[in-house]
Amino acid sequence: MAQEPVVSFSPWDIDVEAEAGRTVLEVADGSDARIEALCGGNGLCGTCAVQIESGAENLSSVTDEEQSVLTEAQLDDGYRLGCRAVVEGDVSVHVPASSRSEGEIVMTEGVEVDFDLDPSVRLYRLELAAPTLEDNTADRKRLFDALQEQYGIEVTSADRLATTELPSRIRAEETEGTLRCTAVVFGTEELLSVVPGTAQSAYGLAVDIGTTTVAVYLLDVRSGTVESVSSTLNPQRRHGGDIISRVQHSQKPGGREELQSEIVDTINESIDEVTTEAGIEPDEIFEAVFVGNTAMHHLFLGIDASAVAASPYVPAMQASETVKARELNVEINDSGYLSWLPIIGGWVGPDFVADLLAAGILDRTETVVCIDIGTNGEIAVYDGETAWTASAPAGPALEGAEISHGMRAKPGAIEAVTLDPDTWEPTLEVIDDAEPVGICGSGIVDVVAQLFLVGAIDRRGRFVTPEDGRGRVRETDDGDREFVLVEATEANGDSAIVVSQEDVRDIQNAKAAIQTGTNILLSEAGIDDVDRLVMAGGFGNYLDPESAKLLGMYPQVGADQVEFLGNAAGYGAIYALLEEAAKAEAERIVEEVDYVELAAWDGFHDEFMEAMYLPHRDLDRYPDVKARLEEVGVDRSL
């Protein structure tokens, strides 16, 4: 029998046998050779580009997609798209730093939330009279009666597994006719477990399943302290960096089960990590509160997500969901609960509900705009009495995807940029002070804002001619223009790091989506002046507010009016874990917030086209930006 071909991956020095008909990306998948693929291997994004060191003749022919995505220089240097190059024999592949799926930064910090410690999971220490011939009350009733007598709570049910172990556990600590045990009760109504003797603590998890990352917080629910935190990448991203690609994958035979298994396995790995660090057993965890967008909610629970990904974007359910951990093989106590916060509507899911919880949105008296920027941006506007919310499809550009030299936030990513107003010479901030490899989301927003500020692009986003480009703007082979941010000799790669005209357009589209959504909600609310801008989510925390303001990404507000919440979704989940009333507050948010479907709003298209201008077609909406442009002498004409 013929031996399978072998693919050697550098810089890891990994050899992997390749099954017939598999692409380089598919061969790497499942091994320690981690290759980025933001479009899910559909030949669109170029993030899986690899350089063939030897054995190029043992790969399938270059495809039309590769000729479209890769530059002529890259093709001449032996680059192929990992998702399109089919292995037919032994081949050696070098994965450049920009294509490696590793070392990314996951934000787990957020605003501290004030709460009254009142978790759903509680411990009740009990002393019971041991049964006798004269008192042969059944064990479970004896326990329930003791909870009523000693704590005044009426427990009406018991988990099946708690009942199976009840007789031995209540008798394990018996002395002189007295049984000593600790009852673990959920919501004062259901007995989850009985611990012999005195239990000192019980634990819970707050889990934020993001499209890109997963954050898991382990908390002692008796003290409210965070014992350990784990952050990792969402494994589903190998099917696509965007949500739609994953929903499409879920429609393939076995796809839904595969996606569910991947995320559950990752959460279990995180549970193992946080419990090991804290020195506890997973069996001591009795609740996990989950947040994530609507698609992550559906895919985790194994729900068909196809309807929410297509107009009119209807989720399968809206209310909070609570299931036993054992039903989904999540490795906490088998009797414990997995609790999801509710969905507002469409793509405005539990993660944004958690944002609004952390922000205390319904308890404020000022006019507020709350924005969580990502591939799918969520927006809420509150007038002091009523709130409106919507989802804005910003696209992946703000996360560094589908732009010329875009990448995730990891070592080598340019995260901040300033341009000299006279020479346009860039000053870069690179993660870990490494040699620049590409540009992450905060960096590309900075670049476009700076290009606008120095006059390298006009209010329509168009580049000046190369003659006026200070030696930085050049024409491409296909007649477009681009700005050279890092010369090839200074980059950690074989080519210069550039910002193309298409990259600028992508950022304009993203910011226009967010601005349009915000403007529509402000119109619905009848708000002209915003008292407070609340930025939630990791990207909003890293985003330079001045750059965002120059582009018109959010309404005209002063620097002292901006409030950053960090990973508010994670902290909203913590809040719901530690204070049972927060779950009721989440339900109140869903009931009281008016969901607006932007695509159905009359005049949406016109509003979007106005928002494509920098910062907006009507410059008077942004007096601070107008004054800044006048100060630096930028042409404000259209």
NORKAMO-V452770 format. One record per residue. N is the residue number from 1. RES is the residue in one small letter. SS is DSSP state (2 for helix, 1 for strand, 0 for the rest). PSI is psi in degrees with one decimal (none if undefined). NEAR is the number of other C-alpha atoms within 8 Angstrom. Layout:
n res ss psi near
N RES SS PSI NEAR
N RES SS PSI NEAR
//
This chain:
n res ss psi near
1 m 0 132.8 2
2 a 0 141.4 3
3 q 0 141.2 4
4 e 0 144.7 9
5 p 1 156.8 12
6 v 1 134.1 11
7 v 1 124.3 14
8 s 1 126.0 11
9 f 1 125.4 13
10 s 1 154.1 10
11 p 0 12.0 6
12 w 0 -13.7 6
13 d 0 52.5 7
14 i 1 132.0 9
15 d 1 129.9 8
16 v 1 130.4 10
17 e 1 139.0 9
18 a 1 124.4 11
19 e 0 151.4 8
20 a 0 136.3 7
21 g 0 6.6 7
22 r 0 143.4 10
23 t 1 165.4 12
24 v 2 -40.8 13
25 l 2 -43.0 11
26 e 2 -34.4 8
27 v 2 -40.9 14
28 a 2 -32.2 12
29 d 0 129.6 9
30 g 0 -12.0 6
31 s 0 -176.2 8
32 d 0 1.9 6
33 a 0 100.3 10
34 r 0 111.6 10
35 i 1 132.8 12
36 e 0 148.0 10
37 a 0 78.7 16
38 l 0 -26.5 14
39 c 0 8.0 13
40 g 0 23.4 12
41 g 0 31.1 14
42 n 0 11.8 7
43 g 0 26.7 12
44 l 0 -38.8 9
45 c 0 -26.4 13
46 g 0 3.0 11
47 t 0 -11.0 10
48 c 0 17.4 14
49 a 1 128.8 12
50 v 1 157.4 13
51 q 1 127.5 12
52 i 1 117.7 13
53 e 1 -36.0 10
54 s 1 155.4 7
55 g 0 22.5 11
56 a 2 -31.3 9
57 e 2 -13.4 5
58 n 2 17.7 10
59 l 1 156.8 12
60 s 0 164.9 9
61 s 0 154.6 5
62 v 0 132.4 9
63 t 0 168.4 7
64 d 2 -38.0 6
65 e 2 -40.5 8
66 e 2 -40.2 12
67 q 2 -28.0 11
68 s 2 -39.7 7
69 v 2 -40.3 10
70 l 0 147.6 12
71 t 0 163.8 8
72 e 2 -38.6 7
73 a 2 -41.3 6
74 q 2 -43.0 9
75 l 2 -40.2 11
76 d 2 -30.6 7
77 d 0 9.5 7
78 g 0 20.4 10
79 y 1 142.8 12
80 r 1 156.4 14
81 l 1 124.2 13
82 g 0 -27.1 11
83 c 0 -7.2 13
84 r 0 -19.8 13
85 a 0 109.1 13
86 v 1 131.9 11
87 v 1 126.6 16
88 e 0 -5.2 10
89 g 0 -176.3 10
90 d 0 139.1 10
91 v 1 145.3 16
92 s 1 129.7 12
93 v 1 132.1 13
94 h 1 126.6 11
95 v 0 109.2 13
96 p 0 161.0 10
97 a 2 -35.7 8
98 s 2 -18.7 8
99 s 2 2.1 14
100 r 1 131.7 10
101 s 0 78.7 8
102 e 0 159.2 6
103 g 0 22.4 6
104 e 1 154.0 10
105 i 0 125.8 6
106 v 0 125.3 10
107 m 0 124.9 8
108 t 0 -8.8 10
109 e 0 150.7 6
110 g 1 -178.8 10
111 v 0 144.1 11
112 e 0 134.0 5
113 v 0 125.8 8
114 d 0 133.4 4
115 f 0 161.2 7
116 d 0 121.2 6
117 l 0 106.2 9
118 d 1 69.5 8
119 p 0 162.0 11
120 s 0 -32.7 12
121 v 1 124.3 12
122 r 1 151.6 13
123 l 1 135.7 11
124 y 1 113.2 10
125 r 1 131.3 10
126 l 1 148.2 12
127 e 1 119.5 9
128 l 1 142.4 10
129 a 1 128.6 7
130 a 0 145.9 8
131 p 0 150.5 8
132 t 0 175.0 6
133 l 0 -29.5 5
134 e 0 -24.4 5
135 d 0 88.2 6
136 n 0 38.2 7
137 t 0 139.4 7
138 a 0 147.5 6
139 d 2 -45.5 8
140 r 2 -41.7 8
141 k 2 -38.7 8
142 r 2 -43.3 10
143 l 2 -46.5 9
144 f 2 -40.9 11
145 d 2 -39.9 8
146 a 2 -38.6 12
147 l 2 -38.7 14
148 q 2 -44.8 11
149 e 2 -42.3 7
150 q 2 -25.6 7
151 y 2 -7.1 8
152 g 0 22.0 7
153 i 0 144.6 8
154 e 0 90.8 9
155 v 0 127.4 12
156 t 0 -9.7 7
157 s 1 163.4 7
158 a 1 139.1 9
159 d 0 143.2 11
160 r 2 -42.3 6
161 l 2 -33.0 9
162 a 2 -38.1 13
163 t 2 -36.5 10
164 t 2 -29.2 7
165 e 2 -2.2 9
166 l 2 -48.6 11
167 p 2 -44.1 9
168 s 2 -35.0 7
169 r 2 -38.0 12
170 i 2 -19.1 14
171 r 2 -5.6 10
172 a 0 -27.3 9
173 e 0 61.9 11
174 e 1 128.4 11
175 t 1 127.6 6
176 e 0 47.1 4
177 g 0 10.5 7
178 t 1 132.0 10
179 l 1 129.5 15
180 r 1 125.2 15
181 c 1 172.1 16
182 t 1 126.0 14
183 a 1 130.6 13
184 v 1 116.4 13
185 v 1 139.6 16
186 f 1 119.5 11
187 g 0 25.7 9
188 t 0 12.4 10
189 e 0 -32.3 11
190 e 1 129.9 12
191 l 1 120.1 14
192 l 1 -35.5 14
193 s 1 160.7 11
194 v 1 126.5 14
195 v 1 126.8 12
196 p 1 140.3 13
197 g 0 -143.9 9
198 t 0 115.3 9
199 a 0 132.7 11
200 q 0 -25.4 4
201 s 0 159.9 9
202 a 0 154.2 14
203 y 1 159.5 13
204 g 1 165.0 14
205 l 1 143.0 14
206 a 1 123.3 16
207 v 1 122.5 14
208 d 1 105.7 14
209 i 1 99.2 13
210 g 0 166.0 11
211 t 0 -36.7 12
212 t 0 -39.7 8
213 t 1 161.9 11
214 v 1 126.4 13
215 a 1 131.9 15
216 v 1 123.7 14
217 y 1 128.6 14
218 l 1 126.0 14
219 l 1 145.1 13
220 d 1 111.2 13
221 v 0 -13.7 15
222 r 0 -29.3 10
223 s 0 -20.1 6
224 g 0 8.6 9
225 t 1 144.0 7
226 v 1 117.2 9
227 e 1 -32.6 10
228 s 1 153.6 11
229 v 1 137.4 11
230 s 1 138.2 10
231 s 1 136.1 12
232 t 1 174.8 9
233 l 1 147.3 9
234 n 0 118.7 13
235 p 2 -19.1 8
236 q 2 -14.0 10
237 r 2 -16.3 14
238 r 2 -15.7 11
239 h 2 3.5 13
240 g 0 136.4 14
241 g 0 -17.5 14
242 d 0 162.1 12
243 i 2 -41.5 9
244 i 2 -40.3 7
245 s 2 -38.0 12
246 r 2 -38.9 13
247 v 2 -40.4 12
248 q 2 -40.5 9
249 h 2 -34.1 10
250 s 2 -17.1 15
251 q 0 -9.3 10
252 k 0 157.0 8
253 p 0 123.1 6
254 g 0 -1.0 8
255 g 2 -42.6 10
256 r 2 -42.8 14
257 e 2 -36.0 9
258 e 2 -46.5 9
259 l 2 -41.2 12
260 q 2 -44.0 12
261 s 2 -40.1 8
262 e 2 -45.3 10
263 i 2 -35.5 12
264 v 2 -42.8 12
265 d 2 -41.4 8
266 t 2 -41.5 10
267 i 2 -40.0 11
268 n 2 -37.2 10
269 e 2 -40.2 8
270 s 2 -37.3 12
271 i 2 -43.3 12
272 d 2 -39.6 9
273 e 2 -48.9 9
274 v 2 -34.8 14
275 t 2 -36.3 13
276 t 2 -44.4 9
277 e 2 -38.1 7
278 a 2 -11.4 8
279 g 0 36.6 6
280 i 0 173.4 7
281 e 0 143.1 8
282 p 2 -28.3 11
283 d 2 -14.3 9
284 e 2 -2.3 11
285 i 1 123.6 14
286 f 1 -9.0 15
287 e 1 144.9 14
288 a 1 122.7 13
289 v 1 126.1 16
290 f 1 143.7 13
291 v 1 158.9 16
292 g 1 172.5 16
293 n 0 175.6 15
294 t 2 -40.2 14
295 a 2 -42.5 12
296 m 2 -38.4 11
297 h 2 -50.9 13
298 h 2 -45.1 12
299 l 2 -35.1 13
300 f 2 -42.3 11
301 l 2 -1.8 8
302 g 0 23.8 9
303 i 0 139.9 8
304 d 0 117.6 10
305 a 0 6.5 13
306 s 0 -38.2 9
307 a 2 -34.7 12
308 v 2 -16.5 15
309 a 2 -1.0 9
310 a 0 148.8 7
311 s 0 134.6 7
312 p 0 25.1 7
313 y 0 55.8 10
314 v 0 121.5 9
315 p 0 159.4 11
316 a 0 -28.9 10
317 m 0 161.8 5
318 q 0 -33.8 9
319 a 0 164.9 8
320 s 0 151.6 10
321 e 1 134.6 8
322 t 1 124.1 8
323 v 1 157.4 8
324 k 1 141.9 11
325 a 2 -37.2 15
326 r 2 -21.5 10
327 e 2 -29.9 7
328 l 0 10.1 8
329 n 0 31.4 7
330 v 0 127.6 10
331 e 0 61.8 11
332 i 0 -166.4 13
333 n 0 131.4 11
334 d 0 -27.3 10
335 s 0 -7.4 13
336 g 0 171.7 13
337 y 1 145.7 11
338 l 1 116.8 12
339 s 1 123.3 12
340 w 1 136.4 12
341 l 0 162.8 16
342 p 0 173.3 14
343 i 0 134.0 15
344 i 0 -46.7 12
345 g 1 148.8 10
346 g 0 -126.7 14
347 w 0 3.2 11
348 v 1 93.4 16
349 g 0 -164.0 15
350 p 2 -29.6 16
351 d 2 -39.2 13
352 f 2 -30.7 13
353 v 2 -41.8 18
354 a 2 -37.7 17
355 d 2 -48.6 13
356 l 2 -31.8 12
357 l 2 -50.6 13
358 a 2 -33.9 15
359 a 2 -13.2 9
360 g 0 42.1 8
361 i 2 -40.5 10
362 l 2 -6.0 10
363 d 2 0.9 5
364 r 0 159.1 7
365 t 0 -9.1 7
366 e 0 168.1 9
367 t 0 130.7 13
368 v 1 139.5 15
369 v 1 125.5 13
370 c 1 125.8 12
371 i 1 132.0 12
372 d 1 106.5 12
373 i 0 131.4 14
374 g 0 -166.5 11
375 t 0 -39.7 12
376 n 0 104.6 11
377 g 1 138.1 13
378 e 1 141.8 13
379 i 1 139.9 15
380 a 1 143.0 14
381 v 1 131.9 15
382 y 1 129.8 15
383 d 0 11.4 12
384 g 0 -14.9 11
385 e 0 -39.0 7
386 t 0 146.8 10
387 a 1 145.8 14
388 w 1 147.9 14
389 t 1 155.6 14
390 a 1 164.9 14
391 s 1 131.7 14
392 a 1 118.6 12
393 p 0 86.2 10
394 a 0 -24.4 17
395 g 0 173.8 9
396 p 2 -4.9 12
397 a 2 -35.8 16
398 l 2 -11.0 16
399 e 2 14.3 13
400 g 0 9.4 14
401 a 0 148.7 12
402 e 0 26.5 10
403 i 0 162.9 12
404 s 0 -49.3 8
405 h 0 38.8 10
406 g 1 151.6 13
407 m 0 167.3 16
408 r 0 167.5 12
409 a 0 96.4 11
410 k 1 170.2 11
411 p 0 131.5 11
412 g 0 -9.3 14
413 a 1 131.5 15
414 i 1 118.7 15
415 e 1 -14.8 15
416 a 1 145.4 11
417 v 1 139.0 13
418 t 1 146.0 10
419 l 1 136.0 12
420 d 0 128.6 10
421 p 0 -22.2 6
422 d 0 -47.8 5
423 t 0 -16.4 7
424 w 0 19.0 10
425 e 0 127.5 6
426 p 1 144.8 9
427 t 1 124.0 8
428 l 1 145.8 9
429 e 1 121.3 9
430 v 1 135.4 14
431 i 2 130.7 12
432 d 2 16.2 6
433 d 2 29.9 8
434 a 0 170.5 8
435 e 0 137.3 9
436 p 0 135.3 12
437 v 0 -38.6 14
438 g 1 -163.6 12
439 i 1 128.4 14
440 c 0 -177.8 16
441 g 2 -48.8 16
442 s 2 -33.0 14
443 g 2 -41.9 12
444 i 2 -33.9 13
445 v 2 -43.4 13
446 d 2 -47.1 14
447 v 2 -50.1 11
448 v 2 -40.1 11
449 a 2 -42.0 12
450 q 2 -39.4 12
451 l 2 -39.7 11
452 f 2 -43.1 13
453 l 2 -38.5 11
454 v 2 -8.1 13
455 g 0 13.9 10
456 a 0 -25.4 11
457 i 1 152.1 11
458 d 0 -172.7 13
459 r 0 -17.2 12
460 r 0 -4.5 9
461 g 0 10.9 12
462 r 0 137.4 8
463 f 1 149.4 11
464 v 0 170.2 11
465 t 0 155.4 9
466 p 2 -32.1 12
467 e 2 -30.7 6
468 d 2 11.0 8
469 g 0 14.7 11
470 r 0 26.0 9
471 g 0 5.7 8
472 r 0 -27.5 10
473 v 1 128.5 16
474 r 1 161.4 12
475 e 1 140.8 9
476 t 0 171.8 8
477 d 0 -29.1 5
478 d 0 11.5 4
479 g 0 -3.3 6
480 d 0 177.1 9
481 r 1 155.1 13
482 e 1 157.8 13
483 f 1 127.5 10
484 v 1 110.0 12
485 l 1 -41.5 10
486 v 1 123.4 10
487 e 0 154.7 10
488 a 2 -35.0 11
489 t 2 -16.8 6
490 e 2 -6.9 9
491 a 0 154.1 14
492 n 0 69.5 9
493 g 0 -170.1 8
494 d 0 -4.0 6
495 s 0 164.4 8
496 a 0 153.7 13
497 i 1 117.8 13
498 v 1 163.0 11
499 v 1 117.2 13
500 s 1 168.0 11
501 q 2 -37.1 11
502 e 2 -35.1 7
503 d 2 -44.3 11
504 v 2 -42.2 11
505 r 2 -40.4 9
506 d 2 -41.4 10
507 i 2 -38.7 13
508 q 2 -43.9 12
509 n 2 -42.5 10
510 a 2 -48.0 13
511 k 2 -31.6 14
512 a 2 -37.4 14
513 a 2 -46.0 13
514 i 2 -44.5 16
515 q 2 -41.5 13
516 t 2 -45.8 12
517 g 2 -43.7 13
518 t 2 -45.5 14
519 n 2 -37.8 8
520 i 2 -42.7 10
521 l 2 -37.8 14
522 l 2 -37.1 11
523 s 2 -43.3 8
524 e 2 -38.3 8
525 a 2 -13.6 12
526 g 0 33.1 6
527 i 0 128.4 10
528 d 0 -39.1 5
529 d 0 131.6 5
530 v 0 127.1 12
531 d 0 -34.1 9
532 r 1 132.0 12
533 l 1 122.7 13
534 v 1 119.9 13
535 m 1 120.2 15
536 a 1 158.5 17
537 g 0 156.1 13
538 g 2 -42.6 10
539 f 2 -43.6 11
540 g 2 -30.4 12
541 n 2 -35.5 11
542 y 2 -17.3 7
543 l 0 132.9 10
544 d 0 120.4 8
545 p 2 -31.5 7
546 e 2 -39.6 6
547 s 2 -44.8 12
548 a 2 -38.8 14
549 k 2 -41.3 13
550 l 2 -38.0 12
551 l 2 -15.5 11
552 g 0 29.4 13
553 m 0 -25.5 12
554 y 0 167.4 9
555 p 0 164.0 10
556 q 0 110.9 10
557 v 0 158.5 10
558 g 0 161.4 6
559 a 2 -33.6 6
560 d 2 -3.4 5
561 q 2 -1.4 9
562 v 1 132.2 11
563 e 1 124.8 9
564 f 1 127.5 10
565 l 1 -8.0 14
566 g 1 -141.8 15
567 n 0 72.0 14
568 a 2 -30.8 15
569 a 2 -45.2 17
570 g 2 -40.9 15
571 y 2 -27.2 16
572 g 2 -38.2 15
573 a 2 -39.7 15
574 i 2 -43.7 12
575 y 2 -46.3 13
576 a 2 -28.6 12
577 l 2 -39.1 16
578 l 2 -17.8 14
579 e 1 110.7 14
580 e 2 -31.6 12
581 a 2 -22.6 8
582 a 2 -30.4 10
583 k 2 -38.8 10
584 a 2 -35.5 8
585 e 2 -37.0 9
586 a 2 -40.1 13
587 e 2 -36.9 11
588 r 2 -38.9 8
589 i 2 -46.9 11
590 v 2 -39.4 11
591 e 2 -36.3 6
592 e 2 -18.0 8
593 v 1 132.5 11
594 d 1 120.7 7
595 y 1 130.4 9
596 v 0 122.9 9
597 e 0 107.5 9
598 l 2 -40.0 11
599 a 2 -23.2 5
600 a 2 -3.2 6
601 w 0 129.3 8
602 d 0 123.4 4
603 g 0 7.9 6
604 f 2 -47.1 12
605 h 2 -44.6 6
606 d 2 -42.6 7
607 e 2 -40.1 9
608 f 2 -43.8 11
609 m 2 -36.8 9
610 e 2 -36.2 10
611 a 2 -12.4 15
612 m 0 -23.0 14
613 y 0 158.8 12
614 l 0 123.7 15
615 p 0 -18.0 15
616 h 0 157.2 12
617 r 0 -40.0 9
618 d 0 94.7 6
619 l 2 -23.0 10
620 d 2 -14.8 6
621 r 2 -18.2 7
622 y 2 70.9 12
623 p 2 -34.6 9
624 d 2 -41.7 7
625 v 2 -41.7 11
626 k 2 -45.0 10
627 a 2 -38.7 8
628 r 2 -41.3 8
629 l 2 -39.1 12
630 e 2 -36.7 8
631 e 2 -40.6 7
632 v 2 -3.5 8
633 g 0 28.3 6
634 v 0 138.5 10
635 d 0 121.5 7
636 r 0 2.2 7
637 s 0 159.2 4
638 l 0 none 4
//
